[in-house]
C-alpha cells in the first residue's frame, strides 16, 4: 500500500522520458530511481553492459545522497548483473558491499538473501567449501525468521555444491529436504528443480530407473505450470536416460519433442545442447553404440519465486482495490495473502502485508484493529525500512485519538529510521508531522525549529510542494504568536512557490 512503481509498471520509453525529465529538473532523487529501473529493464532483456552502466550510476548517486536502501538495492542488482555476465568475482565484490550495509541497518532477511547469492557465485567459481559456508549462514538466518521457502532455496544450493563435489549422498539429503518443503507449499519451481537434480544424481551413478522417475516428476510439475523451457529440459533428460539404456528411437523422438519447446522460447544455449543430443541419437539409431557427447541439462540456477510472486500479486491487487476505495475487496486479497505467507516467515512482504491490513482498518476508522495489525508488522525481525512507515501510521492514529505524546513518539521513531536509511524526504515529512502536533500543543518554538530543519532538507532535494506546506505552517505559527510581519513573510514565500 503506497508502494512505489516497479519496473513492470513502465515501458522502456516511459523510463527514458522520466529520466530525461528528472535530469532536466535536476531532481537528484528521481534520477537514480529511473536509472535503477532502466538497469533492471536492461537486465531482463539481456542487455547486460547497458544494465551495468545504469545500475552503477544509480548506485553512485544513491551513495552520494546517503540513501542506504537505494544503495543496497543497486549493489544487489549489480551483483546479479555481473553474475549474468559470468564475472563472479565482481559480482561477489558488490554483494560483499551490500552485506556490510545490510548488517549496518539490521536487515536480516536481506543478509540471508545476500549470503545465498554469494553462495551461488562461489558454486560458479568452483569454490564449493566457501559456497557451503555462505549457504549455511544464510540457512541459519532463514531458520530464525521461520522462512521455510528461504530455507528450501538454500537447501537446493547446498545440494548443488555437494553434487559438484560428487558427494551424492549429502546432495541427495539436502535435495530431499528442499523437496519436502516445496511439496508442502506447492512451490512448483523448487519441486521441478529438486526433482530434476535428484534425477541427475541418480543418472550419474547409473541408477537409470530412479533417474527416469525423478525426471518424470519434474515434467509432471512443469506441465501443470506450462513452463516450456523446463519441460524441454525434463524431456531432454528423460530422452538421455532412454538413450543410455539402448532405446535409441524413443530417445530420438523425445529429444525432438524437447527441441520443439525450446524453439518456442528461443533459448539458444539449450537449443544447441539438445541439437547435439539429436545428432548423437540419430547416429545411434543406425547401430553405432558409442556415447560421446550426450548432454544432461540442469535447470537454470534460479531461486524459486512461485509463492513469493503469488503473495506479491495479492498485495499489489489489494493495493489497487484500496486505491479505488474498495476496502472490502482489499481485505479479501490481504486475508488470502496472510493465509499463504506463513512459509515465508518474517519476510519483507509479510511486514508490508500486515502494515497494509492496518492501513485499511485505519481508513475505515477501526483504530483498535488497525493498531493490532500495525504492531504485528512492527514486531517482525526484518525489513527495517518499512518500520518508518509503520511508526508513521501508528502516530497518525494516536494523533486522531488525541494522544499527542504517543503521536510525537511515533513520528520521532519514523524520523530516526528514515535518517538511518538516508531517506531525506521521509525524514523531512516526519519532522513536519512532529511540528504540526507540537503546534496543536502550542509548543511553537519546537515546531519552528523542526520546520526550519525540514526546509534545510527541501533546499537540498528541491521538493517545492512540500516547501510550500512548511511555509504555510510557519505563517500560521507566527500568526498565533502575534508576530504578523514574520507570518506575512512566510505567506509570501508560500505564494511565490
N, C-alpha and C positions, 0 to 999 in steps of 0.2 A: 504494500500500500504506500503510495507516494514514491514508488521506485523510479529511478532514472531510466530513460530508454536504453535498451540493449542494442547490440549491433543488428539484430534481426528486424528491428523496427525501422531501419533506414535502407535506402538504396545507396549504391556506391556514389551516384551523383549528388544525392542529398548530403552525404558526408563531406564530399569535396566542397560543396557550396557552403555548408555550415562552417567548415574550417576556414574557408576564404573570408567569410563574414567575421568570424572571431579574430582573424589576423588583421582585417581592416579596422575593426573596432578596438584593437589592442587589448582584447579580452584574454587576460593571462590564464583564467581558469577554464574557459571553454576550448582554448587551443589544444592543451594536452588531452582533454576529453575526446575530441574528434580525431586527433592523431591516433589515440589508442584504439578507437573504434575502427578507423581505417586499417590499422595494423592487424586487427583481428579479422577484418573482412579479407585482407590480402592473404592471411594465413589460411583461411577457409577455402580460398580459391587457388591456393598453391603458389602464390606469388611471394616466395619466401624472402627474397632480397628486399623487396619493397616493404614487406611486413616488418622486417628487422629495422629498416630505416625509420619507419613511422613509430614503431614501438620504442625505439631507442630515444627518439626525440621527445616522445610523450614522457618517458621515464625521467629524462634530464629536466624537463620543465616542472614535473611534479616534485622532483627532488629539490629544485631551486625554490619552489613555493613552500617547501616544508610539509607538503601534504602526504602523510605517511601511507594512508590507504591507497592513494593513486600510485605511489612509488612501489608498494608491494605488488599491486595488481600487474603493473607493467614489467616488473622484474620476473614475475611468474610467467607472463606471456612471452617475454624474451627467451626464457628457458625453454618453453615449448617450441618457439620458432627455431632456435638453434638445434633442438632435438630433431625437428623435421629436416633441417639442413644436414643432419648427421654429424654435427660438430658438438659432440657430447661434452667435451672439456669446457667449452664456452657456455654451454647450457648449465653445467654444474656451477660455473662462476656466478651466473646470475641467480641461480637458486640458492646458493650459499648466502648471497647478499640478502635475498628475500627472507631467509631463515633468521638472520640477525634482527631484521625489523619485526618479524612475527614474534620473536621472543621478547623484544622490547615492549610491544604493545599487549602481550599476553594472549595472542590469538592462537590457542592450542589446536583448534581444528585446522587452521592454516598451516601450522607447524607439521601436523600429521600428513597433510596433502603434499607439502613441500618435500618432506623426507621420502615419501613414496616416489615422487618424481625423481629424486636423486638416486633412489634405489634402481629405477628403470635406466637412468643414464649409466650407472655402473654395470648393469647387465649388458648393455650395448658395448661398453668398453671392456667386457670380459673380466671385470673386477668383481667376481661373484661374492667373495667374502665381504667386501665393502658393501655390496648391494644388500646382503643379508643383514648387516649391521643397521643400515638405514631403514630397511623394511621392519626389522624388529622394533626399533624406536618408534616408527610410525604406528605399528600394531599396538604397542603399549598405550599410546595416546588414544587411539580409537577405542581401546577397551575401556579406558577411564571415562570416555564420553558415551559409552554404550552404543557406539555406532557400528552395527553389525555389517552394513554394506561396506563401510570403510575397511573393516577387518577382512571381509571376504576379498576385496580387491588386493589388499596386502598379501593375503594367503596365496593368491594367484601368482604374484610376482616372486614371492619366496619360493614357490614351487618351480617357477621358471628358472630361478638361479640354481636350484638344486638339479633341475633337469639338465642345464648346461654343464654342470659339474659331473653329470652322469651318475648322480646319486638318486636313482629312480625310486627307491623305497621312500626316501624322505620327500621327494617331489610328489609322489602319489598321495602321501599322508596329507600334505598341505592342500593339494587339489581337492581331495575328498572333503576337507574342512570347508573350503571355498564353496564346493558344490552343495553341501548341506545347507548353508545359509542361503545360497541362490535359490534352491528348491523351495525353502520355507517362505521366501519372499517374492516368488515369481519374478526373479531378476534374470530376464531372458538372456541378455548378452553374457552375463557371467556363467549362466548354465551352459551356453553354447561354447564359450571359451574353455571352460573347465573340462567339459566332455571331450572336446577336440584334443586338448593337451593330454588327457588321460589316454586317448586313442593313440597319440603319437608315442607316448612312453611304452605302451604295450607293443606297438608296431616295431619299435627299435629293439625290443627284447625278443622279437619273433613270436609274440603271443597274438597271432593274427585274428583269431576268432573274437578275443576280448577287444582288440583294437577296432574291429568292424562294428561291434556292438556300441562302443562309445561314439564312433563317427556317426553311426545311425541315430543315436540320441541327439547329437548336435544338430543333425539335419532335421530331425523332427521339430526341435525348438525353432530353428531358423526358418522352417517352412511356415510355422504358425505366425512368425513375425514378418514373413516375406522379405527377408534380408538377402538380396541377390548375391552379393559378394560372399557372405558367409555360407550360403547354400553351395556356391561354386567350390569353395574350399572343402566343405564336407564331402561333396560328390567326388572331388579330386582324390581325397584321401581314401574314400571307400574304393574308388577305382584302383588306386595303388595297391590296396590290400588284396583285391581280386587278382591283380597282375602278378604279385609275388607268389601267389598260390597257383599260378598257371592258367587262370581263367581269362585269357587274353581278349577274347571277343567281348565278353561282358565288361571288362576294364575299358576297352576301346570305346564302347558305347557310352559308358559313364563319364569318361573324360570329355567326350564331345558334348554331353549334356551340361557338364560343368562349364565348358567353354562358352556355351550359349548365354549363361548368366553373366559371365564376365564381359562379353561383347555388349550386353545390355547396359552395363555400368561403366564401360570404357576404362577398366583398370589395367594399364599396360603391364605392370610388373607381374601380376597374377596371370594375365593372358599369356605372357611369354613362358612362364613355368608350365602351364597346362599344355601349351603347344608342344613343348619338349616331351611331355608325357605322352601326347598323342602320337608323336613321331616314334617314340620308343615302343609304344603299344602296337602301332601299325607294323613295325619291323617284327615284333614277336608273333603277330598273327600268322606269319609265314614260316614260323618254326625256329627262328633264332632265339635261343634261350638265355642269352646273356642279358644281365641287368646292368646298365651303365649310368644312366642319367635320371633315374626315377626321382621325381620331386614330391616330397611330402611338404605340404604348406601349413604353416602355423597361422592361427588367426592373428589379425593385426593387434599389436600390443597397445590396446586402448583400455581405459578403465570403464567399468560398467556405468551406464547412466540411465537405464530404463526407469527405475523407481524415482531417482532424482528428477528426471525430466517430467514424470507424471506429477510429482508433488509441485514442481515449478510451474507447470501448466495450470494446476488447480489454484495456486496462489495468484498467478497473473490473471486468470479468468475471474477470480474473486475480486481482484483489484478493479478490473474493468467494470464489473457489476456495481461495485462500490461507487465508482466514478459516475455511473449512470443513476445513482440514488437507489439502486435495488439492494437494500440491506439484507433482506431475507435470502436472496439469491447468493450474495456474497458469503453469508454464513453457511449456506448449504455446501458451497465449494470448500470453504475453510474446514468445515466439520469432516468432510471426506478426507481432506489432506491431513488433518490431525490424526485420524484413524490410521492412515497409511504411513505416517512418518516415523513411527516408533523404531523400526530397524535402523534408522539413520542417527539415532541418539541425539546428543546435543550439537546438531549440525547448524550451520549458518541459516539454512532455510527454515529450521524449526524456530529459531529466535524471531525471524521476520514473520513467520506464520502466526505465532502466538501474539506478537505485537499487533498484527493486523486484525485479529479477532477482537483484541482490546479496543482498537480504534473504531470498529463497527459498533460495539456496545457504547462507546463514548458518544458516537454520532447519534445514537438512539437515546442518549441521556440515561442509560442504565449504568450508572457510575460504579456501583459496587462490583458488578460483574466485570466491567472494563478494567478496574484496578486489579482484580484477581488474575486476569489473563496477562496484563502488562507485567505484573510482579513475577508470574511464572517465567515469562520471557527474560526478565531482568536477572533472574537467579541462575540461568543456564551458563555453562562454563566457556562458551565460545562466542565468536562474532561480536567482539567488544565494540566495534564502531556503531552497531545498531543500538547499543545501550544508550548512546547520546539521544537518539530519537525516543527511546522508551522513557528516559527520565523527563524529556520534554513533554511527552503525552501525560505522564503522571502529574507533572507540575501544572499543566493546564486544568486538569480535573481538580486538583487541590485549590487552584485559583477560583474555579467555578463554585466550589463548595465553601469558599471564603476562609480557607485555611492558608493564610498568606505566608506563614512561617515555612510550612511544608512546600509551598509553591516555590519560594525563594531557594530552598534547599535542593529541590528537583532541578530547577534551571541552572543552579550552580554546578551540580554534578554534570549536567549536559555540557556546560561551558568547559569544564575541566577535561572531559573525554574528547570534545572537539579539539581542544588545544593539544592534547596528547597526539592526536592523529594529524595535526596540522591543518584541520578543516576550518579555515578562517571564516567563510560565510556562515557556517553553523555557530561558531564561537560568537560572532557579532550578533546573530539572531538571539542567542541565549542571553547575551548582555542586555539587549533591548528588552527582552521579556522580564528580566530581573528589575530593570529600571522602571518598567511600567507598574510592576507590583509595588515597588518602593514609592512610586508616585502616588498610588492609591493610599499608601500608609503615611503620606505626606513627609517621607524621608527624602526631601528634594536634593540635598547635597550628594547623597549616594547615587540617586538617579542621574544627576547631571554628570557625575564622574564616569559612570558606566556608558552613558550615551556618547560622551566625548571620546571614550576609548573605542567604541564601535565606529565612530566617524573616522578615527585613525585607520581602522581596518578597511573601511569602504574607500578611503583615499588610495589604499594600496591596490584594491581589487576592482574598483570602479563600478559598483552597483548603484546607479543613480536613483532607482525607485526606492531602495532601502534608505539611502541617504535622505531622501525627501521625507520619509516617515520619521527618521531621527530628528530632523529639523522641526517637524510639526510637534513632536513630543517636547522638545526643548522650549519651543514657543509657548506651549501650554503650561509647562512647569514655571517658566519665568513670569507668565501672566498671573499664575496662582500665588507667586511670591511677591507680586506687586511691582516687579521690575519690567515695566512695559516697553522701555526702549530696547532692552535685550530681546523681549518677546517679539517685538516688531522686526528686529534684525533677522531672527530665525524664520519668521513668517515669510520675509522677502527671499531668504535663501531657498526656502521650500518652493516658493512660487517660480523662482528662476530655473529650477531643475526640470 
